[in-house]
Amino acid sequence: MPSCCRCDGCTSPTVFQDALSQLSPFPGTLYLCAGPLLSPKASDCAASRPAGLTTDATIWLKLGAISGALAVAMGAFGAHSLKSRTQDPYMLKTWDTAAQYHMMHSIALCLVTLSPRHPSIAGYFFAGGIFLFSGSLYALVLSQVKALGAITPIGGMCFILGWLALAVWGA
């Protein structure tokens, strides 16, 4: 049985790929690999990941995408529903700041995948920053517990360290 052209050691037949690529509006660009299902080393099948990404980078891309979706939801909640919970313009601005930094660093998590070396270092800092910075601000606004604001600078430091990690190990 021939192996798929995108995997090393995968036992996926190219028949599926050939049949489906003919249905594609861009012939030759559709790649289907049943390697994760058929290969004894399913986790090693390269076609189960976007082209050129390591497993580590794929995790950061997925986490960044999910975090970005959550950032949009939090921003929408702040724009449409939060006003019924608080009328304080400072708290509304605090929520907006949290949502903006959440989205910016969700995009940064996706960009971490472009780092050829050590994407996890920056990724951990960005994820920690989102949780500590934006998360503490979201919690502060919802609970009105001002002490939560003491956590926020730790998240800000994580953001700074994430960017510095990209500068040092990203290229």
N, C-alpha and C positions, 0 to 999 in steps of 0.2 A: 504494500500500500504506500503510495507516495506521500511525502510529508508536505505540510503547508509551507509556503515560501517565506512566512514571517516568523516561524518558530524553529528553534534548534531542538531536535529530539522529539518534536510533537508528532503524534501519529494521526493527525487530522487529515482526511483525504482532500485533495485539491478539487475533487468533483464538485463539492458544495461551492467553493470559491468560484470556479469557472461558471457554473450555472447562474449564480447570483450576480456575478460581474456583468453578464450579458443583459441583465435587467436594469443595471445602473445607468443613469444618464451620462455618467463619466466612466466609460469602459476602462477596466483595469485598475480602478481605484477602490473598489469595494473589496474589503478583506474580511472573510469570515473564517474563524478558526475555532474548531470544537476542541482544541487542545486542552483547555481547562477541564473538559468533560471526559476526554478520552486518554489524555496523557497520564502515565503513571506519576509524573512529576508535575501535577497541575499548577502548582504555585510557581514553577519555573517557566511556564509558557509565556513567551514574550508578547504574543498576540492578545493576551488578556489585559494588557496595559496599553495606554496610548503610545504611539511610536516614539521611541527615543527616551522614554521615561523609566527610571528605576522604580522598584516597588516603593521605596521610601518617598520619592517625589510624587508618585501617584497618590499616596496617602495625604500628602500636604495639599495637592490639588483638590481632592475630594473634600477635605476639611475646610479649605478656603471657600469652596463653592457652597457648602452647607452653611458656613458662617456668614457668607454674603447674603444668602437667602434669609437667614435669621436677622441680619442687619436691616434688610428691607422691611421685614415684618415689624421689627422694633421701631423703625422710623415711621412706618404707617400708623402703628399704635400711638406713637407720640403725637403725630399730626392730627389724628382723628378721634382717639378715645381718651387720651390722657387729660384733656382739658376738663373732662367731667370729674376727674379725681383731684386735680389741683388747679388753682387759678393763679398761683404764684409764677410770675414771668421768669424769675430766676430758675425755678425748678424746671420749667418748660425748656429754657435755654440749656440747662444742664443735660436734660434728656437728649436734646438735639446734638449736643457735643458728643455724648456717648455714642449715639447712632452714627455720626460722621466718622469718628475714629474707628468704630467697629467696622464700617464698610471699607475705609481706607486700608485697614490692616488685614481684612479678609482678602482684598485684592493682593496685598503684599504676600499673604500665605500662598496664593496661586502663583505669584512670581517667583517664590522660593524654588519652585520646581525647575526654573531655568538655571539655577546655580549648579555648576558641574561638580562642585565639591562641597560636602557637608551641608546639605540643605536642612538637615534636622536642627542644627544649632540655631539658625535664624527662625526656623519654623516654631520651635519650642518657645522662643522669646516672643514672637508675634502672638501665638496662641495664648500664652500666659498673660501678655499685655491686654489682649481682648477680654479675657476672663476677669483680670484684676481691675483694669482701668474702666472699660465700658460696663462690666458687670457690677462694679461697686457704685458707679453712677446711676445705673438703672435701679439698683436696690435702694440707694439713697433717696431717689425721687419717689419710689413706690412706698417706702416705709417711713420716710421723713426722719430717719435716724441719722443725724449729722455725723456721728462717729464713723460711719462707713466711708466718709470722705478721706479718712486717714489712709485707706488702702489704695486710693486712686494714684498717688505718686509712685507707688511700687509698680503698678501697671505701666505708668508712663516711662519708668526706667526700663522696663522690659521692652517697650517699643524702641527706645533709643538703642538698647543693646542688640535688638534684632536688626536694625538698620546698620549698626556697626559690624555685626557678624557678616552681613551681606557684603559690606565694603571690604572686609578682611579676607573672607573665604569664598566670596561669590564669584570671583573671576579666575 
